[in-house]
Amino acid sequence: MALPQFPGDPPKDLSRPLREVKILIDQRHDGARLDRALADILTWRSRTSIHRLIKEGFVDVQGENARPASRVRCKDTVIVRIPKAPEPKARVAPDADSIPVLHEDRWMVVIDKPAGILVHPAGRSLYGTVIHWLHERYRRPEEPEFDVVPRLLHRIDRETSGVLAAGLDEDFHGLVARQFEERKVRKTYLAVVHGRPDQDEGLIDLGIGPARRSSVRLRLEARRDGSGQPALTRYRFLRGTGQYSLVELHPRTGRTHQLRVHMAAIGCPLVGDKLYGHGDEIFLEHLRGELSEENKEKLVLDRHALHSWRFRFFHPERGDEMEIEASLPQDMEGLLD
């Protein structure tokens, strides 16, 4: 999460531009230079811009202006004031009608997240996320009796589309979050993959660990030697064109990149997967913003073809099982026509 939460402070209203960040220094940054600590915490800003904020007096440590080279200590309070931009920026949240609502009641909302939108701030992306859209829709800090703080129940990647749920009531959120922790929520994904699995259905039981022969630290691999974190994925072939197949995926565990790693391990990588569909170079080109036309053609799609299709859970207020589904998006459907 890109935005630190100061202990005891109310949740930030993310429907409005950020004006101030309050940070409690923890053990991890004890003794660090102020500019280096802030560069690590405020990931959306460059170290140069942080250095400039400090020099221009926008940063206080323990209530006093500080220098970039000042050392911070565990439990210090740092306040960073964000100067107002001279020109209006893009909207804080995605457009109100850009995210379809699949289900909404007084306790929760379920949306069909479009591919390409982050769920919450991360890295250099501070605005334009699903959590900003939720805050714009529900937050009313100036009217406490109507103020609702939405809380995500789970997360999906930026490039993954489909069902995403958030709680609108703190107690409800806690009850459903426990279902996630206890693996009682059934999530079903659809993926378009290259080729066709050897069997129409099966269980992939391969541990997952860091890729040992990759120059990309983010990359993981399926382990056939019994090492890595245990991971289970059930798959089922639904239909295909020969070149591509639509498969239904049920993750039994929740490892990072599990579905993408497992499908690549059985020779059917996801269409558009920059990390697991091809060698490291395509992913590195993408990071640099320098994807060649040849590699764009190899990818076929500009995102990995993974869709959060169905979400089944027990609704503790209604007292029954609920299943919510998001239709396969056109970019994935088009591969199968």
C-alpha positions as CSV (number, residue, x, y, z in Angstrom):
1,M,0.0,0.0,0.0
2,A,1.5,3.4,-1.0
3,L,-0.3,5.5,1.6
4,P,0.9,5.1,5.2
5,Q,-1.8,5.1,7.9
6,F,-0.9,6.9,11.2
7,P,-1.9,4.9,14.2
8,G,-5.1,6.2,15.8
9,D,-6.0,8.6,12.9
10,P,-9.3,8.1,11.1
11,P,-9.2,6.6,7.6
12,K,-8.1,9.0,4.9
13,D,-10.8,10.4,2.6
14,L,-9.3,9.3,-0.8
15,S,-12.0,11.0,-2.8
16,R,-10.0,14.3,-2.4
17,P,-6.4,15.2,-3.5
18,L,-3.8,14.4,-0.9
19,R,-2.7,17.4,1.1
20,E,-0.8,16.0,4.0
21,V,0.8,12.7,5.0
22,K,1.5,11.8,8.6
23,I,4.1,9.1,9.2
24,L,5.2,7.2,12.3
25,I,8.8,6.1,11.9
26,D,9.2,2.4,12.7
27,Q,12.2,0.2,13.5
28,R,12.8,-0.4,9.8
29,H,13.9,3.2,9.3
30,D,15.4,3.9,12.7
31,G,18.6,5.9,12.2
32,A,18.0,6.5,8.5
33,R,18.5,9.8,6.7
34,L,15.1,11.6,6.4
35,D,15.2,11.9,2.6
36,R,16.0,8.2,2.2
37,A,13.3,7.1,4.7
38,L,10.7,9.2,2.9
39,A,11.8,7.9,-0.5
40,D,11.2,4.4,0.8
41,I,7.8,5.2,2.3
42,L,6.4,7.7,-0.3
43,T,6.9,5.4,-3.3
44,W,5.0,7.5,-5.7
45,R,7.5,10.4,-5.4
46,S,11.1,10.5,-6.6
47,R,13.9,11.1,-4.2
48,T,14.7,14.4,-6.0
49,S,11.1,15.7,-5.4
50,I,11.3,14.5,-1.7
51,H,14.6,16.3,-1.3
52,R,13.0,19.5,-2.7
53,L,10.0,19.2,-0.4
54,I,12.3,19.0,2.6
55,K,14.5,21.9,1.5
56,E,11.5,24.1,0.9
57,G,10.1,23.5,4.4
58,F,7.2,21.2,3.7
59,V,8.5,18.4,6.0
60,D,8.5,18.5,9.8
61,V,10.0,15.9,12.2
62,Q,8.7,16.1,15.7
63,G,7.1,19.4,14.9
64,E,10.2,21.1,13.6
65,N,11.5,21.7,10.1
66,A,14.2,19.2,9.2
67,R,17.1,18.9,6.7
68,P,17.4,16.1,4.1
69,A,20.3,14.6,6.0
70,S,18.6,14.6,9.4
71,R,18.4,11.3,11.0
72,V,15.0,9.9,12.0
73,R,14.4,7.7,15.0
74,C,11.9,5.0,15.8
75,K,8.5,6.5,16.9
76,D,9.3,10.0,15.4
77,T,6.3,11.7,13.8
78,V,7.0,13.1,10.4
79,I,4.5,15.4,8.6
80,V,4.8,15.9,4.9
81,R,2.7,18.7,3.4
82,I,1.9,18.3,-0.3
83,P,1.9,21.7,-2.1
84,K,-1.1,22.3,-4.2
85,A,-0.4,21.8,-7.9
86,P,-0.4,25.0,-10.0
87,E,-2.6,23.4,-12.6
88,P,-5.6,21.1,-12.1
89,K,-4.6,17.5,-12.4
90,A,-6.7,14.6,-13.7
91,R,-9.5,13.3,-11.5
92,V,-8.5,11.7,-8.3
93,A,-10.9,8.7,-8.9
94,P,-11.8,6.9,-12.1
95,D,-15.0,8.3,-13.8
96,A,-18.1,7.4,-11.9
97,D,-19.6,5.3,-14.7
98,S,-16.3,3.6,-15.7
99,I,-16.7,0.7,-13.2
100,P,-19.9,-1.5,-13.4
101,V,-21.6,-2.4,-10.1
102,L,-22.7,-6.1,-10.0
103,H,-24.2,-6.0,-6.5
104,E,-24.8,-3.4,-3.8
105,D,-26.5,-3.5,-0.5
106,R,-26.0,-1.7,2.9
107,W,-23.2,-4.1,3.8
108,M,-21.1,-4.5,0.7
109,V,-20.5,-3.6,-3.0
110,V,-19.3,-5.9,-5.7
111,I,-17.9,-4.4,-9.0
112,D,-16.6,-5.7,-12.3
113,K,-13.2,-4.2,-12.3
114,P,-11.9,-3.3,-15.8
115,A,-8.4,-4.4,-16.7
116,G,-5.8,-1.7,-16.4
117,I,-7.1,-0.1,-13.1
118,L,-5.1,-0.6,-9.9
119,V,-7.1,-1.8,-6.9
120,H,-5.2,0.6,-4.5
121,P,-2.2,3.0,-4.7
122,A,1.1,1.2,-5.4
123,G,4.5,2.3,-6.6
124,R,4.3,5.6,-8.5
125,S,0.5,5.3,-9.0
126,L,-1.1,7.4,-6.3
127,Y,-4.5,8.2,-7.9
128,G,-7.1,6.7,-10.2
129,T,-7.5,3.4,-8.3
130,V,-10.6,1.4,-7.3
131,I,-10.2,2.5,-3.7
132,H,-10.4,6.1,-4.8
133,W,-13.6,5.3,-6.8
134,L,-15.1,3.7,-3.7
135,H,-14.2,6.6,-1.5
136,E,-15.7,9.1,-3.9
137,R,-18.9,7.0,-4.0
138,Y,-19.3,6.4,-0.2
139,R,-17.2,8.8,1.9
140,R,-19.0,11.8,3.6
141,P,-16.7,12.9,6.4
142,E,-18.5,16.2,6.7
143,E,-21.7,14.3,7.5
144,P,-20.6,11.6,10.0
145,E,-24.0,9.9,10.1
146,F,-23.7,9.2,6.3
147,D,-20.0,8.6,6.2
148,V,-19.1,5.1,5.0
149,V,-15.5,3.8,4.9
150,P,-15.3,1.1,2.2
151,R,-12.8,-1.7,2.9
152,L,-11.5,-4.1,0.2
153,L,-12.3,-7.8,0.9
154,H,-9.7,-9.1,-1.5
155,R,-7.4,-7.9,-4.3
156,I,-6.7,-8.6,-8.0
157,D,-3.9,-7.5,-10.2
158,R,-4.0,-4.3,-12.3
159,E,-4.2,-6.4,-15.5
160,T,-6.8,-8.8,-14.2
161,S,-10.5,-7.9,-14.8
162,G,-13.6,-9.0,-13.1
163,V,-15.3,-9.5,-9.7
164,L,-14.0,-7.5,-6.8
165,A,-15.8,-7.0,-3.5
166,A,-15.6,-4.4,-0.7
167,G,-17.3,-4.2,2.7
168,L,-19.3,-1.1,3.6
169,D,-19.8,-2.1,7.2
170,E,-16.9,-2.8,9.6
171,D,-18.4,-5.8,11.3
172,F,-19.6,-7.3,8.0
173,H,-16.1,-6.8,6.5
174,G,-14.6,-8.7,9.5
175,L,-16.9,-11.7,9.1
176,V,-16.4,-12.1,5.4
177,A,-12.6,-11.4,5.7
178,R,-12.5,-14.4,8.1
179,Q,-14.1,-16.5,5.3
180,F,-11.3,-15.6,3.0
181,E,-8.7,-16.4,5.7
182,E,-10.4,-19.8,6.3
183,R,-10.6,-20.6,2.6
184,K,-14.4,-20.7,2.6
185,V,-14.8,-18.2,-0.2
186,R,-14.9,-19.9,-3.7
187,K,-13.3,-17.9,-6.4
188,T,-13.4,-18.9,-10.0
189,Y,-11.3,-17.4,-12.8
190,L,-11.4,-17.6,-16.5
191,A,-8.2,-17.5,-18.6
192,V,-7.4,-17.6,-22.3
193,V,-4.2,-19.5,-22.7
194,H,-1.9,-20.5,-25.6
195,G,-2.6,-24.0,-26.9
196,R,-4.7,-26.6,-25.0
197,P,-3.9,-28.6,-21.8
198,D,-3.1,-32.3,-22.4
199,Q,-6.1,-33.2,-20.3
200,D,-9.5,-31.5,-20.3
201,E,-9.3,-31.1,-16.5
202,G,-6.9,-31.7,-13.7
203,L,-5.2,-30.6,-10.5
204,I,-1.9,-28.8,-10.7
205,D,0.1,-29.6,-7.5
206,L,3.4,-27.7,-7.8
207,G,5.2,-25.6,-5.2
208,I,6.0,-22.0,-6.1
209,G,9.2,-20.2,-5.3
210,P,11.5,-17.5,-6.8
211,A,12.7,-18.2,-10.3
212,R,16.3,-19.4,-9.9
213,R,17.4,-18.6,-13.5
214,S,15.7,-15.3,-14.1
215,S,17.1,-11.8,-14.1
216,V,13.7,-10.5,-13.0
217,R,13.4,-10.6,-9.2
218,L,9.6,-10.5,-9.4
219,R,9.4,-13.7,-11.4
220,L,8.4,-16.9,-9.7
221,E,8.5,-20.5,-10.9
222,A,6.7,-23.8,-10.4
223,R,8.9,-26.3,-8.5
224,R,8.8,-30.0,-9.4
225,D,11.3,-31.0,-6.7
226,G,9.0,-30.5,-3.7
227,S,10.4,-27.2,-2.7
228,G,8.7,-23.8,-2.7
229,Q,5.4,-22.9,-1.1
230,P,2.7,-25.5,-1.6
231,A,0.2,-24.4,-4.3
232,L,-2.9,-26.2,-5.8
233,T,-4.9,-25.1,-8.8
234,R,-7.8,-27.0,-10.4
235,Y,-8.4,-26.3,-14.1
236,R,-11.0,-27.3,-16.7
237,F,-10.9,-26.8,-20.4
238,L,-14.1,-25.1,-21.6
239,R,-13.6,-24.3,-25.3
240,G,-11.0,-23.3,-27.8
241,T,-9.9,-22.5,-31.3
242,G,-6.8,-24.7,-31.5
243,Q,-4.5,-21.7,-31.1
244,Y,-6.1,-20.5,-27.8
245,S,-8.2,-22.2,-25.1
246,L,-10.6,-20.8,-22.5
247,V,-10.0,-22.5,-19.2
248,E,-11.8,-22.3,-15.8
249,L,-9.4,-22.0,-12.9
250,H,-10.1,-22.7,-9.2
251,P,-7.1,-21.7,-6.9
252,R,-7.1,-23.9,-3.8
253,T,-4.3,-21.8,-2.3
254,G,-3.5,-18.1,-2.7
255,R,0.1,-17.8,-3.8
256,T,1.4,-14.8,-5.7
257,H,0.9,-15.2,-9.4
258,Q,-0.3,-18.8,-8.8
259,L,-2.6,-19.2,-11.8
260,R,-0.2,-17.6,-14.2
261,V,2.8,-19.7,-12.9
262,H,0.8,-23.0,-12.9
263,M,-0.6,-22.6,-16.4
264,A,2.8,-21.7,-17.8
265,A,4.2,-24.8,-16.0
266,I,1.9,-27.1,-17.9
267,G,2.8,-25.5,-21.3
268,C,-0.2,-23.2,-21.6
269,P,0.8,-19.7,-20.5
270,L,-1.8,-16.9,-20.4
271,V,-2.1,-14.8,-23.6
272,G,-0.6,-11.4,-23.0
273,D,1.4,-12.5,-20.0
274,K,4.6,-10.4,-20.1
275,L,6.2,-12.2,-17.1
276,Y,5.5,-15.9,-17.7
277,G,4.5,-16.1,-21.4
278,H,7.9,-15.4,-22.9
279,G,11.5,-14.7,-21.8
280,D,12.6,-12.0,-19.4
281,E,13.4,-9.5,-22.2
282,I,9.7,-8.8,-23.0
283,F,9.0,-8.0,-19.4
284,L,12.1,-5.8,-19.1
285,E,11.2,-4.0,-22.3
286,H,7.7,-3.4,-20.9
287,L,9.1,-1.9,-17.7
288,R,11.2,0.5,-19.8
289,G,8.2,1.4,-21.9
290,E,10.0,0.2,-25.0
291,L,8.0,-2.8,-26.2
292,S,8.9,-3.5,-29.8
293,E,6.2,-4.2,-32.4
294,E,7.5,-7.7,-32.8
295,N,7.0,-8.4,-29.1
296,K,3.6,-6.7,-29.0
297,E,2.5,-9.2,-31.7
298,K,3.9,-12.1,-29.6
299,L,1.8,-10.9,-26.6
300,V,-1.4,-10.6,-28.7
301,L,-3.1,-8.7,-25.8
302,D,-1.8,-5.6,-24.0
303,R,-2.7,-7.3,-20.7
304,H,-2.7,-10.9,-19.4
305,A,-5.9,-12.7,-20.2
306,L,-7.2,-13.4,-16.7
307,H,-10.7,-12.6,-15.5
308,S,-12.1,-13.0,-12.0
309,W,-15.3,-14.7,-13.1
310,R,-17.3,-15.9,-10.0
311,F,-17.3,-15.1,-6.3
312,R,-19.2,-17.4,-3.9
313,F,-19.5,-16.7,-0.2
314,F,-21.8,-16.8,2.8
315,H,-23.6,-13.4,3.3
316,P,-23.7,-13.2,7.1
317,E,-26.5,-10.6,7.2
318,R,-28.8,-12.3,4.6
319,G,-28.0,-15.7,6.0
320,D,-27.5,-17.4,2.7
321,E,-24.9,-18.3,0.1
322,M,-24.4,-15.7,-2.7
323,E,-22.7,-16.2,-6.1
324,I,-21.9,-13.1,-8.2
325,E,-20.6,-13.4,-11.7
326,A,-18.9,-10.9,-14.2
327,S,-19.2,-11.7,-17.9
328,L,-16.1,-12.5,-19.9
329,P,-14.8,-9.2,-21.3
330,Q,-14.7,-8.6,-25.0
331,D,-10.9,-8.6,-25.4
332,M,-10.8,-12.2,-24.1
333,E,-13.9,-13.3,-25.9
334,G,-12.5,-11.9,-29.2
335,L,-9.6,-14.4,-29.0
336,L,-12.0,-17.3,-29.1
337,D,-14.3,-16.1,-31.9
